[in-house]
Amino acid sequence: MGLLSKLTWGGKSAFGAEEFWTWFQSAEGQQTLSTALGESPSASSAVAKIGKMVRQVNSELAWGMGIGADQVRSFEVSAGGIRKNIPAVQDFVTAAPQMDGWKIVAFKQPTADFSAKLAASGESIDATTVQVAPSPNREGLIDLKVYVPTPAGCPPNTVAELGFIFLDHILGEYLVMTRLGELSFESTLVAPPGVIPLSEFAAQLADASNA
């Protein structure tokens, strides 16, 4: 599912979630959403309008929108990776009414078959090549060392940025915020013994969370 994302920061305003969902269902809102999902020249202004409406509820939240394989449109509300915003996301989504043709989703969801491109070289890195070394800590969270297969000389900040992107896409935002502790990232084409694929760790974490 492709996402159109808008991330902004700040505080809360008096315009609440109920007002947002009222606008969302209005003729203006539905037209804006449809335009944002299209490829017309007006799409960017429609995306900006949706972002403005979300910011009026809480400008620390992010959002995404797309159409699934079943042709159901989804509107995703994200905490922007910030743990303290979890209740705000839950309140926002809980306030949404049932709407035909729409699925309202809390937090960025895991993405299948994800890959990322290095801006400098254009080289693609597949999520299946990312390895991790998990280690439970005293706080009940899991510290994680992430091995990202980037070329030699890749800047550490780029490696960390890619690592965070892979974690969000493969684990999903909620598990990243609630189950992971200290994170570290290393660029390597040959991970050390004892590591496991990120996808395998994601499955283990999901199973443990659902138990």
KOLROVO-196238 format. One record per residue (C-alpha): x, y, z; residue number from 0; residue in three letters. Coordinates in steps of 0.5 Angstrom, whole numbers. Layout:
<nodes>
+-------+-------+-------+-------+-------+
!  east ! north !    up ! koldo ! nukol !
+-------+-------+-------+-------+-------+
!     X !     Y !     Z !   NUM !   ALA !
...
+-------+-------+-------+-------+-------+
</nodes>
This chain:
<nodes>
+-------+-------+-------+-------+-------+
!  east ! north !    up ! koldo ! nukol !
+-------+-------+-------+-------+-------+
!     0 !     0 !     0 !     0 !   MET !
!     3 !     7 !    -2 !     1 !   GLY !
!     3 !    12 !     3 !     2 !   LEU !
!     3 !    20 !     2 !     3 !   LEU !
!     6 !    22 !     9 !     4 !   SER !
!     6 !    29 !    12 !     5 !   LYS !
!    10 !    29 !    19 !     6 !   LEU !
!     9 !    36 !    23 !     7 !   THR !
!    11 !    38 !    30 !     8 !   TRP !
!     8 !    42 !    35 !     9 !   GLY !
!     3 !    42 !    40 !    10 !   GLY !
!    -5 !    41 !    41 !    11 !   LYS !
!   -11 !    46 !    39 !    12 !   SER !
!   -18 !    46 !    40 !    13 !   ALA !
!   -20 !    43 !    34 !    14 !   PHE !
!   -21 !    36 !    36 !    15 !   GLY !
!   -21 !    29 !    33 !    16 !   ALA !
!   -29 !    29 !    33 !    17 !   GLU !
!   -29 !    36 !    28 !    18 !   GLU !
!   -23 !    32 !    24 !    19 !   PHE !
!   -28 !    26 !    23 !    20 !   TRP !
!   -34 !    31 !    21 !    21 !   THR !
!   -29 !    34 !    16 !    22 !   TRP !
!   -27 !    28 !    13 !    23 !   PHE !
!   -34 !    25 !    12 !    24 !   GLN !
!   -36 !    32 !     9 !    25 !   SER !
!   -37 !    33 !     1 !    26 !   ALA !
!   -30 !    38 !     2 !    27 !   GLU !
!   -27 !    32 !     6 !    28 !   GLY !
!   -28 !    27 !     1 !    29 !   GLN !
!   -26 !    31 !    -5 !    30 !   GLN !
!   -20 !    33 !    -2 !    31 !   THR !
!   -18 !    26 !     0 !    32 !   LEU !
!   -20 !    23 !    -7 !    33 !   SER !
!   -16 !    28 !   -10 !    34 !   THR !
!   -10 !    27 !    -6 !    35 !   ALA !
!   -10 !    19 !    -8 !    36 !   LEU !
!   -10 !    21 !   -15 !    37 !   GLY !
!    -4 !    24 !   -20 !    38 !   GLU !
!    -7 !    30 !   -22 !    39 !   SER !
!    -3 !    37 !   -21 !    40 !   PRO !
!    -8 !    38 !   -15 !    41 !   SER !
!    -6 !    32 !   -11 !    42 !   ALA !
!     0 !    36 !    -7 !    43 !   SER !
!    -5 !    42 !    -5 !    44 !   SER !
!   -10 !    36 !    -3 !    45 !   ALA !
!    -4 !    33 !     1 !    46 !   VAL !
!    -3 !    40 !     4 !    47 !   ALA !
!   -10 !    41 !     6 !    48 !   LYS !
!   -10 !    34 !    10 !    49 !   ILE !
!    -4 !    35 !    13 !    50 !   GLY !
!    -7 !    42 !    16 !    51 !   LYS !
!   -13 !    39 !    18 !    52 !   MET !
!    -9 !    33 !    22 !    53 !   VAL !
!    -5 !    39 !    25 !    54 !   ARG !
!   -11 !    42 !    28 !    55 !   GLN !
!   -12 !    36 !    32 !    56 !   VAL !
!    -5 !    35 !    34 !    57 !   ASN !
!     1 !    37 !    30 !    58 !   SER !
!     6 !    32 !    33 !    59 !   GLU !
!     2 !    26 !    30 !    60 !   LEU !
!     3 !    24 !    22 !    61 !   ALA !
!    -1 !    21 !    17 !    62 !   TRP !
!    -1 !    16 !    11 !    63 !   GLY !
!    -6 !    14 !     6 !    64 !   MET !
!    -7 !     9 !     1 !    65 !   GLY !
!   -11 !     4 !    -3 !    66 !   ILE !
!   -10 !    -3 !    -1 !    67 !   GLY !
!   -11 !    -9 !    -6 !    68 !   ALA !
!   -18 !   -10 !    -4 !    69 !   ASP !
!   -19 !    -3 !    -6 !    70 !   GLN !
!   -21 !    -1 !     1 !    71 !   VAL !
!   -18 !     6 !     2 !    72 !   ARG !
!   -14 !     7 !     9 !    73 !   SER !
!   -12 !    13 !    13 !    74 !   PHE !
!    -7 !    11 !    18 !    75 !   GLU !
!    -5 !    16 !    24 !    76 !   VAL !
!     2 !    15 !    27 !    77 !   SER !
!     5 !    17 !    33 !    78 !   ALA !
!    11 !    20 !    29 !    79 !   GLY !
!    16 !    15 !    32 !    80 !   GLY !
!    15 !    18 !    39 !    81 !   ILE !
!    12 !    14 !    45 !    82 !   ARG !
!     9 !    19 !    49 !    83 !   LYS !
!     4 !    20 !    43 !    84 !   ASN !
!     1 !    13 !    43 !    85 !   ILE !
!    -5 !    15 !    47 !    86 !   PRO !
!    -6 !    21 !    42 !    87 !   ALA !
!    -6 !    16 !    36 !    88 !   VAL !
!   -11 !    12 !    40 !    89 !   GLN !
!   -16 !    17 !    42 !    90 !   ASP !
!   -16 !    20 !    35 !    91 !   PHE !
!   -17 !    13 !    32 !    92 !   VAL !
!   -22 !    11 !    37 !    93 !   THR !
!   -26 !    18 !    35 !    94 !   ALA !
!   -27 !    16 !    28 !    95 !   ALA !
!   -34 !    13 !    26 !    96 !   PRO !
!   -35 !     7 !    22 !    97 !   GLN !
!   -35 !     9 !    14 !    98 !   MET !
!   -36 !     5 !     8 !    99 !   ASP !
!   -30 !     4 !     4 !   100 !   GLY !
!   -25 !     7 !     9 !   101 !   TRP !
!   -21 !     3 !    14 !   102 !   LYS !
!   -18 !     8 !    20 !   103 !   ILE !
!   -11 !     5 !    22 !   104 !   VAL !
!    -7 !     7 !    28 !   105 !   ALA !
!     0 !     7 !    28 !   106 !   PHE !
!     5 !     5 !    22 !   107 !   LYS !
!     3 !    -2 !    20 !   108 !   GLN !
!     9 !    -7 !    18 !   109 !   PRO !
!    10 !    -7 !    10 !   110 !   THR !
!    11 !   -14 !     6 !   111 !   ALA !
!    17 !   -14 !     1 !   112 !   ASP !
!    20 !    -7 !     3 !   113 !   PHE !
!    27 !    -5 !     0 !   114 !   SER !
!    30 !     2 !     1 !   115 !   ALA !
!    35 !     6 !    -4 !   116 !   LYS !
!    41 !     9 !    -2 !   117 !   LEU !
!    41 !    16 !    -5 !   118 !   ALA !
!    48 !    17 !    -6 !   119 !   ALA !
!    49 !    11 !   -11 !   120 !   SER !
!    42 !     9 !   -12 !   121 !   GLY !
!    43 !     2 !   -10 !   122 !   GLU !
!    37 !    -2 !    -7 !   123 !   SER !
!    38 !    -6 !     0 !   124 !   ILE !
!    32 !   -11 !     1 !   125 !   ASP !
!    29 !   -12 !     8 !   126 !   ALA !
!    31 !   -19 !     8 !   127 !   THR !
!    39 !   -18 !     8 !   128 !   THR !
!    38 !   -14 !    15 !   129 !   VAL !
!    40 !   -18 !    21 !   130 !   GLN !
!    39 !   -16 !    28 !   131 !   VAL !
!    42 !   -19 !    35 !   132 !   ALA !
!    37 !   -18 !    40 !   133 !   PRO !
!    38 !   -18 !    48 !   134 !   SER !
!    33 !   -17 !    53 !   135 !   PRO !
!    35 !   -11 !    58 !   136 !   ASN !
!    33 !   -10 !    66 !   137 !   ARG !
!    27 !    -6 !    64 !   138 !   GLU !
!    23 !   -12 !    60 !   139 !   GLY !
!    25 !    -9 !    53 !   140 !   LEU !
!    29 !   -11 !    48 !   141 !   ILE !
!    36 !    -8 !    46 !   142 !   ASP !
!    37 !    -9 !    39 !   143 !   LEU !
!    44 !    -8 !    35 !   144 !   LYS !
!    42 !    -8 !    27 !   145 !   VAL !
!    47 !   -10 !    22 !   146 !   TYR !
!    45 !    -6 !    15 !   147 !   VAL !
!    49 !    -8 !     9 !   148 !   PRO !
!    51 !    -2 !     6 !   149 !   THR !
!    57 !    -1 !     2 !   150 !   PRO !
!    64 !     1 !     6 !   151 !   ALA !
!    64 !     8 !     8 !   152 !   GLY !
!    57 !     9 !     8 !   153 !   CYS !
!    56 !    15 !    14 !   154 !   PRO !
!    54 !    13 !    20 !   155 !   PRO !
!    48 !    17 !    20 !   156 !   ASN !
!    45 !    14 !    14 !   157 !   THR !
!    46 !     7 !    17 !   158 !   VAL !
!    42 !     9 !    23 !   159 !   ALA !
!    37 !    13 !    18 !   160 !   GLU !
!    36 !     6 !    14 !   161 !   LEU !
!    36 !     2 !    20 !   162 !   GLY !
!    30 !     6 !    23 !   163 !   PHE !
!    26 !     6 !    17 !   164 !   ILE !
!    27 !    -2 !    16 !   165 !   PHE !
!    25 !    -3 !    23 !   166 !   LEU !
!    19 !     1 !    22 !   167 !   ASP !
!    17 !    -2 !    16 !   168 !   HIS !
!    18 !    -9 !    18 !   169 !   ILE !
!    16 !    -9 !    26 !   170 !   LEU !
!    11 !    -4 !    25 !   171 !   GLY !
!    11 !     3 !    29 !   172 !   GLU !
!     7 !     0 !    35 !   173 !   TYR !
!    12 !    -5 !    37 !   174 !   LEU !
!    18 !    -1 !    35 !   175 !   VAL !
!    16 !     4 !    41 !   176 !   MET !
!    13 !    -1 !    46 !   177 !   THR !
!    18 !    -7 !    46 !   178 !   ARG !
!    25 !    -4 !    44 !   179 !   LEU !
!    30 !    -1 !    48 !   180 !   GLY !
!    37 !     1 !    46 !   181 !   GLU !
!    38 !     1 !    39 !   182 !   LEU !
!    45 !     1 !    35 !   183 !   SER !
!    46 !     1 !    28 !   184 !   PHE !
!    52 !    -2 !    24 !   185 !   GLU !
!    54 !    -2 !    17 !   186 !   SER !
!    57 !    -9 !    15 !   187 !   THR !
!    56 !   -14 !     9 !   188 !   LEU !
!    58 !   -20 !    13 !   189 !   VAL !
!    54 !   -20 !    20 !   190 !   ALA !
!    57 !   -24 !    26 !   191 !   PRO !
!    55 !   -31 !    28 !   192 !   PRO !
!    49 !   -31 !    32 !   193 !   GLY !
!    45 !   -26 !    29 !   194 !   VAL !
!    38 !   -27 !    26 !   195 !   ILE !
!    34 !   -24 !    20 !   196 !   PRO !
!    30 !   -18 !    22 !   197 !   LEU !
!    24 !   -21 !    19 !   198 !   SER !
!    25 !   -27 !    24 !   199 !   GLU !
!    26 !   -23 !    30 !   200 !   PHE !
!    19 !   -19 !    27 !   201 !   ALA !
!    15 !   -26 !    27 !   202 !   ALA !
!    18 !   -27 !    34 !   203 !   GLN !
!    16 !   -21 !    37 !   204 !   LEU !
!     9 !   -21 !    34 !   205 !   ALA !
!     8 !   -28 !    37 !   206 !   ASP !
!    10 !   -26 !    44 !   207 !   ALA !
!     6 !   -20 !    44 !   208 !   SER !
!     0 !   -24 !    41 !   209 !   ASN !
!     1 !   -29 !    47 !   210 !   ALA !
+-------+-------+-------+-------+-------+
</nodes>
